[in-house]
């Protein structure tokens, strides 16, 4: 079972990435699920998901919380090997399946996944890999083109205006003051920094 391209933003005006599969959990075909919806319950409300934008349909049943996300089952996946083969697959829903209650200039957190991250001078840094929330506020999980010392390729940046001053969904970009945030972590002067500031990568 081939995994979808994790940077797939095909037709993003009509599709929204709501979760990603992060490998096998256990030996009976369960998968690890990173959700990009406000709550796991919001993900569970979608009857069908697609493996990649415009991709094949799959059915996901969430089973229980686990460290870093949720465990779940994909219809037809019964072995650890098949579950592991799906690692990196991103799950999408048509935008029409989302509640139509956002103002014109608002967006869903799931819209941020896959955006190109730019520095304050407009230079590409990498892509947005996820938008986790571990209880202290939303975080932007980046996948950097070039690793930074102490944080690797996947730093977690608080989703606050001081660190993420601009989001341009239509342009497919998000501006991050990565240099400023890193400086705060080094000198230890930011009491609001997320513990660890790093996502396993």
C-alpha positions in Angstrom: 0.0 0.0 0.0 1.7 3.2 -1.2 1.7 6.2 1.1 0.5 9.5 -0.2 2.9 12.4 -0.8 3.1 14.2 2.6 3.5 17.5 0.7 0.5 17.0 -1.5 -1.5 20.2 -1.7 -3.3 19.3 -4.9 -6.4 21.4 -5.4 -6.2 22.7 -1.9 -9.1 25.1 -2.5 -11.4 22.1 -2.5 -9.7 19.7 -0.2 -8.5 20.0 3.5 -6.0 17.7 5.2 -7.6 16.6 8.5 -5.2 13.9 9.7 -2.0 12.0 9.0 -1.0 8.4 9.6 2.2 7.9 11.5 2.9 4.2 11.3 1.7 1.1 13.1 0.5 0.8 16.6 0.7 -2.7 18.0 0.7 -5.8 16.0 -3.0 -6.1 14.9 -3.2 -3.6 12.2 -3.9 -0.4 14.2 -2.5 2.8 12.9 -1.1 5.9 14.8 -3.2 9.0 13.8 -2.2 12.6 14.1 -5.3 14.7 14.0 -5.4 18.2 12.6 -9.0 18.9 13.7 -9.9 20.8 16.9 -10.7 17.5 18.6 -10.5 13.8 17.7 -14.3 13.8 17.9 -14.4 16.3 15.0 -12.4 13.8 12.9 -14.6 10.9 13.8 -17.6 12.7 12.4 -16.4 12.3 8.8 -17.8 9.1 7.4 -15.2 8.7 4.7 -11.7 10.1 4.2 -9.4 10.2 1.2 -5.8 9.1 1.0 -4.4 12.3 -0.5 -6.4 15.1 -2.1 -8.7 13.4 -4.7 -7.3 10.1 -3.6 -9.0 6.8 -2.9 -11.6 6.6 -0.2 -10.8 5.0 3.2 -12.7 4.5 6.4 -11.0 5.3 9.7 -12.3 4.3 13.1 -10.6 5.9 16.1 -10.2 3.5 19.0 -8.4 5.3 21.8 -6.0 8.1 22.8 -2.3 7.2 22.7 0.9 9.3 23.2 1.1 11.9 20.5 -2.3 11.3 19.0 -4.9 8.5 18.5 -4.9 4.9 17.6 -7.3 3.8 14.9 -8.3 1.2 12.4 -8.4 1.5 8.6 -10.9 -0.8 6.8 -9.0 -3.6 5.2 -5.8 -3.1 7.2 -5.3 -6.1 9.4 -1.5 -6.5 9.9 1.3 -4.4 11.4 3.1 -4.5 8.0 0.1 -3.0 6.1 -0.4 -0.4 8.9 3.3 0.6 8.8 3.2 0.9 5.0 0.6 3.7 5.4 3.0 5.8 7.4 3.1 9.4 6.0 -0.3 9.1 4.3 -2.3 12.3 4.8 -6.1 12.0 5.0 -8.3 14.6 3.3 -12.0 15.6 3.2 -13.7 17.7 0.6 -14.0 21.3 1.8 -17.8 21.0 1.3 -17.8 18.4 4.2 -16.6 21.1 6.7 -19.1 23.3 8.6 -19.8 26.4 6.6 -19.6 28.8 9.5 -16.3 30.6 9.0 -16.1 34.2 7.8 -14.5 34.9 4.5 -11.2 35.9 6.0 -11.0 33.0 8.4 -9.6 29.5 7.9 -9.4 26.1 9.5 -6.3 25.0 11.4 -6.2 22.1 9.0 -5.8 24.6 6.1 -2.3 25.3 7.5 -1.0 21.8 6.9 1.2 21.8 3.8 1.7 25.6 3.6 5.1 26.8 2.6 6.8 28.4 5.7 8.6 31.6 4.9 11.0 33.7 7.1 10.4 37.4 7.6 12.4 38.2 4.4 10.2 35.9 2.4 12.7 33.1 2.0 11.4 29.5 2.2 12.1 27.6 5.4 10.2 24.4 4.7 6.5 23.3 5.2 3.9 23.1 7.9 3.8 19.5 9.0 1.0 19.7 11.6 -0.9 21.9 14.1 -0.8 20.0 17.4 -2.2 21.2 20.6 -0.9 19.6 23.8 -3.1 21.7 26.2 -1.1 25.0 26.2 -2.3 26.4 22.9 -1.9 25.6 19.2 1.5 25.0 17.8 2.9 25.1 14.3 5.0 22.0 13.6 7.4 22.7 10.8 9.4 20.4 8.5 12.4 22.5 7.8 14.5 22.2 4.6 17.7 22.7 6.8 17.8 21.5 10.4 18.6 23.9 13.2 20.9 23.0 16.1 19.0 21.7 19.1 15.7 21.4 17.2 16.4 19.3 14.1 14.0 19.7 11.3 10.7 19.8 13.3 10.5 22.7 15.8 7.2 23.5 17.4 6.4 27.2 17.2 3.5 28.7 19.2 0.8 29.8 16.8 0.9 33.4 18.0 1.0 36.7 16.1 4.5 37.5 17.4 5.9 34.3 15.9 3.5 33.7 13.0 2.7 37.2 11.8 1.0 36.3 8.5 -1.0 33.4 7.0 -1.9 33.6 3.3 -4.0 30.6 2.5 -4.6 31.5 -1.1 -0.9 32.0 -1.7 -0.1 28.8 0.1 2.3 30.4 2.6 2.8 31.2 6.2 5.3 33.6 7.6 7.3 32.5 10.7 9.8 34.5 12.8 11.9 31.4 13.3 15.1 33.4 14.0 13.4 35.4 16.7 11.8 32.3 18.3 15.1 30.4 18.3 16.8 33.4 19.9 14.3 33.3 22.7 14.8 29.6 23.3 18.6 30.0 23.4 18.6 32.9 26.0 15.7 31.3 28.0 13.8 34.5 28.2 10.5 33.2 26.9 8.3 31.9 29.8 5.6 30.8 27.3 7.9 28.5 25.2 6.4 25.0 24.8 8.2 22.4 26.9 10.9 20.8 24.7 10.0 23.0 21.7 10.7 20.1 19.5 8.7 17.4 17.6 10.6 14.1 17.1 12.3 14.9 13.8 
